[in-house]
């Protein structure tokens, strides 16, 4: 879960850097650095979301897919976690 969260964050930040660079000065050095970082983070999101079936298809969306997959995987893990027997029942 942590790896998915880190990869999704890296994907979102690197996409923001690429779009900001495109909208402003379009420096080749920034594109040469941020492009492969974004691509690697995108592939890492897809790979780390694979074990969680509900998040698997959302991870394929470029840009926001990693953040959506993280949210869905967290909800899935919370719902699948066994209840604490020491907690009072409702």
URFEN-V313596 format. One record per residue. RES is the residue in three letters. PSI is psi in whole degrees, 0 to 359 (none if undefined). NEAR is the number of other C-alpha atoms within 12 Angstrom. Layout:
res:RES psi:PSI near:NEAR
res:RES psi:PSI near:NEAR
This chain:
res:UNK psi:319 near:28
res:UNK psi:320 near:16
res:UNK psi:321 near:21
res:UNK psi:318 near:35
res:UNK psi:317 near:29
res:UNK psi:315 near:22
res:UNK psi:320 near:34
res:UNK psi:320 near:42
res:UNK psi:317 near:28
res:UNK psi:322 near:30
res:UNK psi:314 near:35
res:UNK psi:317 near:31
res:UNK psi:316 near:25
res:UNK psi:325 near:30
res:UNK psi:319 near:31
res:UNK psi:320 near:22
res:UNK psi:316 near:27
res:UNK psi:316 near:29
res:UNK psi:322 near:21
res:UNK psi:318 near:17
res:UNK psi:319 near:21
res:UNK psi:322 near:18
res:UNK psi:342 near:11
res:UNK psi:261 near:12
res:UNK psi:342 near:14
res:UNK psi:57 near:16
res:UNK psi:129 near:18
res:UNK psi:326 near:14
res:UNK psi:320 near:15
res:UNK psi:316 near:23
res:UNK psi:320 near:23
res:UNK psi:331 near:17
res:UNK psi:312 near:18
res:UNK psi:332 near:28
res:UNK psi:306 near:27
res:UNK psi:328 near:19
res:UNK psi:316 near:26
res:UNK psi:316 near:31
res:UNK psi:318 near:26
res:UNK psi:318 near:21
res:UNK psi:322 near:34
res:UNK psi:315 near:37
res:UNK psi:325 near:26
res:UNK psi:322 near:28
res:UNK psi:314 near:43
res:UNK psi:317 near:35
res:UNK psi:320 near:25
res:UNK psi:339 near:29
res:UNK psi:348 near:38
res:UNK psi:319 near:24
res:UNK psi:347 near:19
res:UNK psi:100 near:26
res:UNK psi:317 near:18
res:UNK psi:332 near:21
res:UNK psi:346 near:31
res:UNK psi:310 near:26
res:UNK psi:329 near:24
res:UNK psi:333 near:27
res:UNK psi:343 near:37
res:UNK psi:347 near:26
res:UNK psi:123 near:22
res:UNK psi:143 near:24
res:UNK psi:285 near:31
res:UNK psi:352 near:25
res:UNK psi:321 near:33
res:UNK psi:319 near:42
res:UNK psi:320 near:33
res:UNK psi:317 near:29
res:UNK psi:323 near:41
res:UNK psi:315 near:34
res:UNK psi:317 near:26
res:UNK psi:319 near:26
res:UNK psi:323 near:34
res:UNK psi:316 near:22
res:UNK psi:322 near:17
res:UNK psi:318 near:20
res:UNK psi:323 near:19
res:UNK psi:319 near:13
res:UNK psi:329 near:11
res:UNK psi:348 near:11
res:UNK psi:138 near:11
res:UNK psi:149 near:10
res:UNK psi:147 near:11
res:UNK psi:120 near:8
res:UNK psi:342 near:8
res:UNK psi:347 near:7
res:UNK psi:145 near:8
res:UNK psi:139 near:7
res:UNK psi:154 near:7
res:UNK psi:none near:3
